[in-house]
Amino acid sequence: MVALRLSRQGTKDRPYYKIVAVDSRKRRDGRPIEQLGTYNPMVEGVNFTIDIEKTEKWLSSGAQPSDTVKSIIKKAQKQALEA
């Protein structure tokens, strides 16, 4: 099964994440199938970028998002409706 989850990047005290589609059996930072966006928890305000079209394609084909990725997708869709 494909999972949409975060892959950690950055240094010890400066985390930075990539939002990726990956086989759920792979490790957290294993090779992704596709990169969908980024998430930077160290930034205030809008701290993510995500390709909504690619994400919706993966969700329609059965991919399961993690809780954090699910909330980022929800925020991105809300932001897209407002713009």
PyRosetta script that sets phi, psi and omega in degrees:
from pyrosetta import init, pose_from_sequence

init()
pose = pose_from_sequence("MVALRLSRQGTKDRPYYKIVAVDSRKRRDGRPIEQLGTYNPMVEGVNFTIDIEKTEKWLSSGAQPSDTVKSIIKKAQKQALEA")
pose.set_psi(1, 146.2)
pose.set_omega(1, 179.2)
pose.set_phi(2, -92.2)
pose.set_psi(2, 137.8)
pose.set_omega(2, 178.2)
pose.set_phi(3, -120.0)
pose.set_psi(3, 144.2)
pose.set_omega(3, 172.2)
pose.set_phi(4, -102.4)
pose.set_psi(4, 114.7)
pose.set_omega(4, -176.0)
pose.set_phi(5, -149.9)
pose.set_psi(5, 178.0)
pose.set_omega(5, -178.2)
pose.set_phi(6, -91.9)
pose.set_psi(6, 141.5)
pose.set_omega(6, 174.2)
pose.set_phi(7, -117.9)
pose.set_psi(7, 120.4)
pose.set_omega(7, -173.3)
pose.set_phi(8, -75.5)
pose.set_psi(8, 136.1)
pose.set_omega(8, 175.4)
pose.set_phi(9, -129.8)
pose.set_psi(9, -175.4)
pose.set_omega(9, 175.3)
pose.set_phi(10, 86.5)
pose.set_psi(10, -169.4)
pose.set_omega(10, -176.2)
pose.set_phi(11, -103.9)
pose.set_psi(11, -174.6)
pose.set_omega(11, -173.8)
pose.set_phi(12, -55.0)
pose.set_psi(12, -49.5)
pose.set_omega(12, -177.4)
pose.set_phi(13, -106.6)
pose.set_psi(13, 9.2)
pose.set_omega(13, -179.5)
pose.set_phi(14, -130.1)
pose.set_psi(14, 71.7)
pose.set_omega(14, -177.4)
pose.set_phi(15, -69.4)
pose.set_psi(15, 149.0)
pose.set_omega(15, 178.8)
pose.set_phi(16, -149.2)
pose.set_psi(16, 134.1)
pose.set_omega(16, -174.2)
pose.set_phi(17, -121.6)
pose.set_psi(17, 147.6)
pose.set_omega(17, 170.1)
pose.set_phi(18, -105.7)
pose.set_psi(18, 137.9)
pose.set_omega(18, 175.1)
pose.set_phi(19, -90.6)
pose.set_psi(19, 119.6)
pose.set_omega(19, -172.5)
pose.set_phi(20, -132.2)
pose.set_psi(20, 156.5)
pose.set_omega(20, 168.7)
pose.set_phi(21, -98.8)
pose.set_psi(21, 124.9)
pose.set_omega(21, -174.7)
pose.set_phi(22, -145.5)
pose.set_psi(22, 152.9)
pose.set_omega(22, 173.8)
pose.set_phi(23, -62.5)
pose.set_psi(23, 130.6)
pose.set_omega(23, -173.9)
pose.set_phi(24, -64.0)
pose.set_psi(24, -17.1)
pose.set_omega(24, 179.2)
pose.set_phi(25, -84.3)
pose.set_psi(25, -11.0)
pose.set_omega(25, -179.6)
pose.set_phi(26, -78.1)
pose.set_psi(26, 159.8)
pose.set_omega(26, 178.2)
pose.set_phi(27, -71.9)
pose.set_psi(27, 169.3)
pose.set_omega(27, -174.4)
pose.set_phi(28, -54.5)
pose.set_psi(28, -45.9)
pose.set_omega(28, -176.9)
pose.set_phi(29, -104.0)
pose.set_psi(29, 23.3)
pose.set_omega(29, 179.0)
pose.set_phi(30, -70.5)
pose.set_psi(30, 174.8)
pose.set_omega(30, -176.2)
pose.set_phi(31, -65.6)
pose.set_psi(31, 122.4)
pose.set_omega(31, -179.4)
pose.set_phi(32, -80.8)
pose.set_psi(32, 159.6)
pose.set_omega(32, 172.9)
pose.set_phi(33, -76.9)
pose.set_psi(33, -44.1)
pose.set_omega(33, -178.6)
pose.set_phi(34, -155.6)
pose.set_psi(34, 142.5)
pose.set_omega(34, 174.9)
pose.set_phi(35, -91.5)
pose.set_psi(35, 130.8)
pose.set_omega(35, -176.2)
pose.set_phi(36, -107.3)
pose.set_psi(36, -22.1)
pose.set_omega(36, -178.9)
pose.set_phi(37, 175.8)
pose.set_psi(37, -166.1)
pose.set_omega(37, 180.0)
pose.set_phi(38, -136.1)
pose.set_psi(38, 160.8)
pose.set_omega(38, 177.4)
pose.set_phi(39, -146.0)
pose.set_psi(39, 124.9)
pose.set_omega(39, -178.8)
pose.set_phi(40, -122.7)
pose.set_psi(40, 99.3)
pose.set_omega(40, -177.3)
pose.set_phi(41, -70.0)
pose.set_psi(41, -9.1)
pose.set_omega(41, -178.7)
pose.set_phi(42, -84.2)
pose.set_psi(42, -7.7)
pose.set_omega(42, -176.9)
pose.set_phi(43, -102.6)
pose.set_psi(43, 139.5)
pose.set_omega(43, 176.1)
pose.set_phi(44, -81.5)
pose.set_psi(44, 156.9)
pose.set_omega(44, 177.7)
pose.set_phi(45, 78.6)
pose.set_psi(45, -140.0)
pose.set_omega(45, 179.3)
pose.set_phi(46, -74.3)
pose.set_psi(46, 108.2)
pose.set_omega(46, -174.3)
pose.set_phi(47, -115.7)
pose.set_psi(47, 27.8)
pose.set_omega(47, -179.4)
pose.set_phi(48, -144.7)
pose.set_psi(48, 157.4)
pose.set_omega(48, 167.4)
pose.set_phi(49, -134.2)
pose.set_psi(49, 140.7)
pose.set_omega(49, -179.6)
pose.set_phi(50, -152.7)
pose.set_psi(50, 141.9)
pose.set_omega(50, 176.4)
pose.set_phi(51, -88.5)
pose.set_psi(51, 102.7)
pose.set_omega(51, -174.0)
pose.set_phi(52, -65.1)
pose.set_psi(52, -37.5)
pose.set_omega(52, -179.0)
pose.set_phi(53, -62.9)
pose.set_psi(53, -46.2)
pose.set_omega(53, 178.5)
pose.set_phi(54, -64.2)
pose.set_psi(54, -40.2)
pose.set_omega(54, -179.7)
pose.set_phi(55, -62.9)
pose.set_psi(55, -45.0)
pose.set_omega(55, 179.1)
pose.set_phi(56, -64.0)
pose.set_psi(56, -34.8)
pose.set_omega(56, 176.9)
pose.set_phi(57, -62.1)
pose.set_psi(57, -44.8)
pose.set_omega(57, 179.8)
pose.set_phi(58, -67.1)
pose.set_psi(58, -41.1)
pose.set_omega(58, -179.7)
pose.set_phi(59, -65.0)
pose.set_psi(59, -38.3)
pose.set_omega(59, 179.6)
pose.set_phi(60, -69.2)
pose.set_psi(60, -23.5)
pose.set_omega(60, 178.4)
pose.set_phi(61, -92.0)
pose.set_psi(61, 6.3)
pose.set_omega(61, 172.1)
pose.set_phi(62, 105.2)
pose.set_psi(62, 7.7)
pose.set_omega(62, 179.6)
pose.set_phi(63, -69.7)
pose.set_psi(63, 144.7)
pose.set_omega(63, -179.1)
pose.set_phi(64, -107.9)
pose.set_psi(64, 118.3)
pose.set_omega(64, 179.1)
pose.set_phi(65, -82.1)
pose.set_psi(65, 150.2)
pose.set_omega(65, 173.0)
pose.set_phi(66, -72.4)
pose.set_psi(66, 169.3)
pose.set_omega(66, -178.2)
pose.set_phi(67, -60.5)
pose.set_psi(67, -43.6)
pose.set_omega(67, -179.2)
pose.set_phi(68, -65.5)
pose.set_psi(68, -44.6)
pose.set_omega(68, -180.0)
pose.set_phi(69, -65.2)
pose.set_psi(69, -37.2)
pose.set_omega(69, 178.2)
pose.set_phi(70, -61.0)
pose.set_psi(70, -42.3)
pose.set_omega(70, 179.9)
pose.set_phi(71, -69.6)
pose.set_psi(71, -35.0)
pose.set_omega(71, 177.1)
pose.set_phi(72, -66.1)
pose.set_psi(72, -41.2)
pose.set_omega(72, 178.1)
pose.set_phi(73, -61.7)
pose.set_psi(73, -43.9)
pose.set_omega(73, 179.6)
pose.set_phi(74, -61.5)
pose.set_psi(74, -43.2)
pose.set_omega(74, 178.4)
pose.set_phi(75, -64.2)
pose.set_psi(75, -41.1)
pose.set_omega(75, -178.9)
pose.set_phi(76, -65.9)
pose.set_psi(76, -40.6)
pose.set_omega(76, 178.5)
pose.set_phi(77, -66.2)
pose.set_psi(77, -39.8)
pose.set_omega(77, 177.6)
pose.set_phi(78, -63.9)
pose.set_psi(78, -42.8)
pose.set_omega(78, 179.8)
pose.set_phi(79, -65.0)
pose.set_psi(79, -37.3)
pose.set_omega(79, -180.0)
pose.set_phi(80, -68.2)
pose.set_psi(80, -34.5)
pose.set_omega(80, 178.4)
pose.set_phi(81, -69.5)
pose.set_psi(81, -35.0)
pose.set_omega(81, -179.3)
pose.set_phi(82, -72.3)
pose.set_psi(82, -30.6)
pose.set_omega(82, -176.5)
pose.set_phi(83, -80.6)
pose.dump_pdb("model.pdb")
